[in-house]
Amino acid sequence: MMEEAGYRDPRAVAALLRAAKAEAASLHRPLVLMEVCGTHTHAIAEAGLRGKLAPEIRLVSGPGCPVCVTPVGYLDRAEALARQRNAVLCTFGDLFRVPSSTGSLERLKAEGGDVRIVYSPRDALRVASENPGREVVFLAVGFETTAPTIAAALVEAEGAGLSNFMILPGNKTVPMPLRVLAGDPALRLDGFLLPGHVSVVTGSEAFSFLASDYGIPSAVVGFAPTDVLAGVADLAAQRRGGRAGVSNLYGRAVTPQGNAVARAAMDRVFRPESSDWRGLGPIPESGLLLRESLAHRDASRLEVDVPVPEEPAGCLCGEVLKGAVEPPACPLFGTACTPDLPVGACMVSSEGTCAAYYRHERWRLAGGAA
């Protein structure tokens, strides 16, 4: 196995760049590839791969940031639970500054709401055990990577009899939105760089439908520059050869079948349900709802008045998430919307596309100026 430093070896990167561009050049048109993982988005931006691959290859970012695709209405409901029921909200830090219709969780906390940043669902369990007289709601946001840990926390809460511990279901699964993107004629995608972390759980074969149903090649890749470039070269070679399949190039972590134990934990607690995605709208069977046996832990069933959701005026985060535009096309990018004063979710999250562009790609887009 290659030593970890080898995944960032400049000579290996240069060789893979040449190979990828050569494969794509033979097609006599720009190759359009989409990465659907926020960590990939930042890895690509940090290494400057987008500019180095142009003009033969165009990399576009998809809905790979779970916080970014969480709709405004979800945050509105969370805030209503805190304001109207005096619930304790426990959340991962990325969600803290994402705008709601009227503010954010950060603003709610500043106004006296009980909002606590936690590092795992089990931290929220501890909060529930220490506050037996209050409803404690964990904001369950994330893809297949976080869902098994949330499922485990719910099972633990049942065993411990923590009746005041609930979740606000917001977990989403990755395969179904890829169907939406693959079938969108406006995008004209030539391939997908598949998410490595998610694929550890789902397995690479979970994405075989991209080839069989849509004729689009895909590759599971890791997060170093050589990982990403190997995936790009593989997709270009598939396109040049007129074939489509799922290449697992992250075999040091991903298997075709994935993690059966993690999936079983999810299946025990959740069932597939339609879910609303920022930018993509409702997608059937792309969300995870609690099974009826655990309905008493579903905070979305609690009675609160929730306002009609309102997206931030002028924000194009939804268009960015489906790959329709790049962040600089948004009139707010880099002016009214920055990581210090974010307007949209794509600039807030550490996995957001706008944040990646702002931190790493402004110099390229400005012709070399930082």
C-alpha positions as CSV (number, residue, x, y, z in Angstrom):
1,M,0.0,0.0,0.0
2,M,1.2,3.5,-0.8
3,E,2.5,5.5,2.2
4,E,0.2,8.3,3.2
5,A,2.7,10.9,1.9
6,G,2.5,9.3,-1.5
7,Y,-1.1,10.4,-2.0
8,R,0.2,14.0,-2.1
9,D,3.5,13.3,-4.0
10,P,3.9,16.2,-6.5
11,R,5.3,13.9,-9.1
12,A,2.3,11.5,-8.8
13,V,0.0,14.4,-9.0
14,A,1.6,15.8,-12.1
15,A,1.5,12.3,-13.8
16,L,-2.2,11.9,-13.0
17,L,-2.9,15.4,-14.3
18,R,-1.3,14.6,-17.6
19,A,-3.1,11.3,-17.9
20,A,-6.5,12.7,-17.1
21,K,-6.2,15.6,-19.5
22,A,-4.9,13.3,-22.2
23,E,-7.8,11.0,-21.8
24,A,-10.3,13.9,-21.9
25,A,-8.6,15.6,-24.8
26,S,-9.4,12.7,-27.1
27,L,-13.1,13.4,-26.7
28,H,-12.8,16.8,-28.4
29,R,-15.1,18.5,-25.9
30,P,-15.0,19.5,-22.3
31,L,-15.7,16.6,-19.9
32,V,-18.2,17.6,-17.2
33,L,-17.7,15.7,-13.9
34,M,-19.6,16.2,-10.6
35,E,-18.2,15.6,-7.2
36,V,-21.0,14.9,-4.6
37,C,-19.0,15.2,-1.3
38,G,-18.2,18.4,0.5
39,T,-14.9,17.0,1.6
40,H,-14.0,16.4,-2.0
41,T,-15.1,19.9,-2.9
42,H,-12.6,21.4,-0.4
43,A,-9.9,19.0,-1.3
44,I,-10.2,19.9,-5.0
45,A,-10.3,23.6,-4.2
46,E,-7.3,23.4,-1.8
47,A,-5.2,21.6,-4.3
48,G,-6.2,23.9,-7.1
49,L,-7.3,21.0,-9.3
50,R,-10.2,22.7,-10.9
51,G,-8.0,25.2,-12.7
52,K,-5.3,22.7,-13.5
53,L,-7.7,20.3,-15.2
54,A,-9.3,23.1,-17.4
55,P,-10.1,23.4,-20.2
56,E,-10.3,19.7,-21.0
57,I,-12.2,18.8,-17.8
58,R,-14.8,20.8,-15.9
59,L,-15.4,19.9,-12.3
60,V,-18.7,20.9,-10.8
61,S,-19.9,20.5,-7.3
62,G,-23.2,18.8,-6.3
63,P,-25.3,18.4,-3.2
64,G,-22.5,16.9,-1.1
65,C,-22.9,19.1,2.0
66,P,-25.6,17.8,4.3
67,V,-26.0,21.0,6.2
68,C,-26.3,23.0,3.0
69,V,-29.1,20.8,1.6
70,T,-31.1,21.0,4.8
71,P,-34.1,23.2,4.0
72,V,-34.9,26.5,5.8
73,G,-38.2,24.9,7.1
74,Y,-36.2,22.4,9.1
75,L,-34.4,25.2,11.0
76,D,-37.6,27.1,11.4
77,R,-39.2,24.1,13.2
78,A,-36.2,23.6,15.4
79,E,-36.3,27.3,16.5
80,A,-40.0,27.0,17.2
81,L,-39.4,24.0,19.4
82,A,-37.0,26.0,21.5
83,R,-39.1,29.2,21.6
84,Q,-42.6,27.7,22.1
85,R,-41.8,24.5,24.1
86,N,-38.6,25.6,25.9
87,A,-36.9,22.6,24.4
88,V,-33.1,22.1,24.6
89,L,-31.6,21.9,21.1
90,C,-28.5,19.9,20.6
91,T,-26.7,20.3,17.2
92,F,-23.5,19.7,15.3
93,G,-21.6,23.0,15.0
94,D,-22.0,23.4,11.2
95,L,-25.7,24.0,11.6
96,F,-25.3,26.7,14.2
97,R,-24.9,29.7,11.8
98,V,-27.1,28.5,8.9
99,P,-29.8,31.1,8.3
100,S,-33.4,30.3,9.1
101,S,-36.4,32.4,7.9
102,T,-36.0,34.7,10.9
103,G,-32.4,34.3,12.1
104,S,-30.3,31.3,13.0
105,L,-29.6,29.0,15.9
106,E,-26.7,31.3,16.8
107,R,-29.1,34.2,17.1
108,L,-31.6,32.1,19.0
109,K,-28.9,31.3,21.6
110,A,-27.9,34.9,21.9
111,E,-31.5,35.7,22.6
112,G,-31.6,33.2,25.5
113,G,-32.6,30.0,23.7
114,D,-31.0,26.8,25.0
115,V,-28.9,25.7,22.0
116,R,-25.9,23.4,22.7
117,I,-23.2,22.3,20.2
118,V,-22.4,18.7,20.6
119,Y,-19.8,16.4,19.0
120,S,-21.9,13.3,18.9
121,P,-25.5,12.1,19.5
122,R,-24.4,10.5,22.7
123,D,-23.5,14.0,24.0
124,A,-27.1,14.9,23.5
125,L,-28.1,11.7,25.5
126,R,-26.1,13.0,28.4
127,V,-27.9,16.4,28.2
128,A,-31.2,14.6,28.4
129,S,-30.2,12.5,31.4
130,E,-29.1,15.8,33.2
131,N,-32.3,17.6,32.3
132,P,-35.1,15.1,33.0
133,G,-37.8,17.7,33.2
134,R,-37.1,19.1,29.7
135,E,-37.5,18.0,26.2
136,V,-34.1,17.5,24.6
137,V,-34.0,17.5,20.8
138,F,-31.0,16.4,18.8
139,L,-31.0,18.0,15.3
140,A,-30.4,14.8,13.2
141,V,-28.7,16.2,10.1
142,G,-26.3,14.3,7.9
143,F,-25.9,11.5,5.3
144,E,-25.3,7.8,5.8
145,T,-22.1,8.6,7.7
146,T,-24.0,10.1,10.7
147,A,-27.2,8.1,10.6
148,P,-25.8,4.9,12.2
149,T,-24.5,6.8,15.2
150,I,-27.9,8.6,15.6
151,A,-29.6,5.2,15.4
152,A,-27.3,3.8,18.1
153,A,-28.2,6.8,20.4
154,L,-31.9,6.2,19.9
155,V,-31.5,2.5,20.8
156,E,-29.5,3.5,23.9
157,A,-32.2,6.0,24.9
158,E,-34.8,3.3,24.7
159,G,-32.7,1.0,26.9
160,A,-32.0,3.7,29.5
161,G,-35.6,4.9,29.6
162,L,-34.7,8.5,28.7
163,S,-38.2,9.5,27.6
164,N,-37.2,13.2,27.2
165,F,-34.7,12.5,24.4
166,M,-35.9,13.1,20.8
167,I,-34.6,13.8,17.4
168,L,-35.8,16.2,14.7
169,P,-35.4,13.9,11.7
170,G,-33.3,15.5,8.9
171,N,-31.0,12.7,7.8
172,K,-30.8,12.2,4.0
173,T,-29.3,9.5,1.8
174,V,-27.2,10.1,-1.2
175,P,-28.2,7.7,-4.0
176,M,-31.7,9.1,-4.8
177,P,-30.6,12.7,-5.5
178,L,-28.0,11.3,-7.9
179,R,-30.9,9.9,-9.9
180,V,-32.3,13.4,-10.1
181,L,-29.0,14.9,-11.2
182,A,-28.2,12.1,-13.7
183,G,-31.6,12.6,-15.3
184,D,-31.3,16.4,-15.6
185,P,-30.7,17.2,-19.3
186,A,-29.6,20.7,-18.5
187,L,-26.5,19.4,-16.5
188,R,-25.3,16.9,-19.2
189,L,-23.0,15.2,-16.7
190,D,-20.3,12.8,-18.0
191,G,-19.5,11.2,-14.7
192,F,-19.7,11.3,-10.9
193,L,-16.9,11.3,-8.3
194,L,-18.7,9.4,-5.6
195,P,-18.4,10.2,-1.8
196,G,-15.8,8.1,-0.1
197,H,-17.1,8.4,3.5
198,V,-20.7,7.6,2.5
199,S,-19.6,4.7,0.4
200,V,-17.9,3.1,3.4
201,V,-21.4,2.5,4.7
202,T,-23.4,2.0,1.5
203,G,-20.8,0.2,-0.5
204,S,-19.8,1.1,-4.1
205,E,-22.4,-1.2,-5.6
206,A,-25.1,1.1,-4.2
207,F,-24.4,3.4,-7.1
208,S,-24.4,0.8,-9.9
209,F,-27.7,2.3,-11.2
210,L,-25.8,5.3,-12.5
211,A,-24.3,3.0,-15.2
212,S,-27.2,0.6,-15.7
213,D,-30.0,3.2,-15.8
214,Y,-28.3,6.3,-17.1
215,G,-25.1,5.2,-18.8
216,I,-23.0,7.5,-16.7
217,P,-19.7,6.3,-15.3
218,S,-18.8,6.8,-11.6
219,A,-15.8,6.3,-9.3
220,V,-15.5,6.1,-5.6
221,V,-12.4,8.1,-4.6
222,G,-10.5,9.2,-1.5
223,F,-9.6,12.7,-0.5
224,A,-6.0,13.3,-1.4
225,P,-5.1,15.0,-4.7
226,T,-3.9,11.7,-6.2
227,D,-7.2,10.0,-5.2
228,V,-9.3,12.6,-6.9
229,L,-7.1,12.7,-10.0
230,A,-7.1,8.9,-10.3
231,G,-10.9,9.1,-10.3
232,V,-11.0,11.9,-12.9
233,A,-8.6,9.9,-15.2
234,D,-10.7,6.7,-14.7
235,L,-14.0,8.6,-15.7
236,A,-12.3,10.1,-18.7
237,A,-11.1,6.7,-19.8
238,Q,-14.5,5.2,-19.3
239,R,-16.0,7.9,-21.5
240,R,-13.3,7.5,-24.2
241,G,-13.9,3.8,-24.2
242,G,-17.7,4.1,-24.5
243,R,-18.3,2.2,-21.3
244,A,-19.9,3.0,-17.9
245,G,-19.3,1.3,-14.6
246,V,-18.6,2.0,-10.9
247,S,-14.9,2.0,-10.2
248,N,-13.9,1.6,-6.6
249,L,-10.6,3.5,-6.3
250,Y,-10.9,3.8,-2.5
251,G,-10.4,0.2,-1.7
252,R,-8.4,0.9,1.4
253,A,-11.7,2.0,3.0
254,V,-14.6,1.0,0.8
255,T,-15.9,-2.4,-0.3
256,P,-18.6,-3.2,-2.8
257,Q,-21.1,-4.2,-0.1
258,G,-20.2,-1.5,2.5
259,N,-20.8,-1.8,6.2
260,A,-23.6,-4.2,6.8
261,V,-23.6,-3.6,10.6
262,A,-24.0,0.1,10.1
263,R,-26.8,-0.3,7.6
264,A,-28.6,-2.8,9.9
265,A,-28.5,-0.2,12.7
266,M,-30.1,2.3,10.4
267,D,-32.8,-0.1,9.2
268,R,-33.7,-1.0,12.8
269,V,-34.5,2.6,13.6
270,F,-35.3,4.4,10.3
271,R,-37.4,3.9,7.2
272,P,-37.0,5.6,3.8
273,E,-39.3,8.6,3.3
274,S,-39.5,11.5,0.9
275,S,-37.3,14.4,1.9
276,D,-37.0,18.1,0.9
277,W,-33.6,19.1,-0.4
278,R,-32.5,22.7,-0.8
279,G,-32.1,23.4,-4.5
280,L,-33.6,20.0,-5.6
281,G,-37.0,20.0,-3.8
282,P,-38.7,16.9,-2.6
283,I,-37.0,13.6,-3.6
284,P,-38.8,10.3,-2.9
285,E,-37.1,7.9,-0.5
286,S,-34.2,10.2,0.1
287,G,-34.8,10.9,3.8
288,L,-34.9,8.8,6.9
289,L,-38.0,8.9,9.1
290,L,-38.3,7.1,12.5
291,R,-40.1,3.8,12.4
292,E,-43.5,3.8,14.1
293,S,-42.2,2.0,17.1
294,L,-40.0,5.0,17.8
295,A,-42.5,7.7,16.9
296,H,-42.5,9.0,20.4
297,R,-39.0,10.2,19.8
298,D,-39.9,12.2,16.7
299,A,-39.8,15.9,17.6
300,S,-41.5,16.8,14.3
301,R,-44.7,15.5,15.7
302,L,-44.7,18.1,18.6
303,E,-47.2,20.9,18.2
304,V,-45.6,24.2,17.3
305,D,-46.4,27.1,14.9
306,V,-43.8,27.2,12.1
307,P,-43.6,30.2,9.8
308,V,-43.7,29.9,6.0
309,P,-40.1,29.2,5.0
310,E,-38.2,32.1,3.4
311,E,-34.8,31.7,1.7
312,P,-32.3,34.6,2.1
313,A,-33.0,37.2,-0.6
314,G,-30.6,37.0,-3.6
315,C,-28.9,33.8,-2.4
316,L,-28.2,31.2,-5.1
317,C,-27.2,28.4,-2.8
318,G,-29.9,26.1,-4.2
319,E,-28.6,26.6,-7.8
320,V,-25.0,26.0,-6.6
321,L,-26.0,22.7,-4.9
322,K,-27.4,21.2,-8.1
323,G,-24.4,22.3,-10.1
324,A,-26.4,24.8,-12.2
325,V,-24.0,27.7,-11.3
326,E,-20.7,28.2,-9.7
327,P,-20.5,30.3,-6.6
328,P,-19.1,33.5,-8.3
329,A,-22.3,33.7,-10.3
330,C,-24.2,34.6,-7.1
331,P,-24.4,38.4,-6.8
332,L,-23.7,38.1,-3.0
333,F,-20.6,36.0,-3.3
334,G,-17.6,37.6,-1.7
335,T,-19.4,40.9,-1.0
336,A,-22.5,40.6,1.1
337,C,-21.8,36.9,1.7
338,T,-18.5,35.8,3.2
339,P,-17.5,33.1,5.8
340,D,-17.5,35.9,8.5
341,L,-20.9,37.2,7.5
342,P,-22.6,34.3,5.6
343,V,-26.0,34.8,4.0
344,G,-26.4,31.3,2.6
345,A,-25.8,27.8,3.9
346,C,-23.2,27.1,1.2
347,M,-20.9,29.8,2.7
348,V,-21.6,28.7,6.3
349,S,-20.7,25.0,6.4
350,S,-17.1,23.8,6.4
351,E,-18.2,21.5,3.6
352,G,-20.0,24.2,1.6
353,T,-19.1,24.9,-2.0
354,C,-19.2,28.7,-1.6
355,A,-16.9,28.5,1.4
356,A,-14.4,26.3,-0.6
357,Y,-14.4,28.8,-3.5
358,Y,-14.0,31.7,-1.1
359,R,-11.1,30.2,0.8
360,H,-9.2,28.6,-2.1
361,E,-10.3,29.7,-5.5
362,R,-10.8,33.5,-5.5
363,W,-7.2,34.0,-6.7
364,R,-7.8,31.8,-9.8
365,L,-11.2,33.5,-10.6
366,A,-9.6,36.9,-10.2
367,G,-6.9,36.1,-12.7
368,G,-4.2,35.5,-10.0
369,A,-5.2,38.0,-7.4
370,A,-6.0,36.9,-3.9
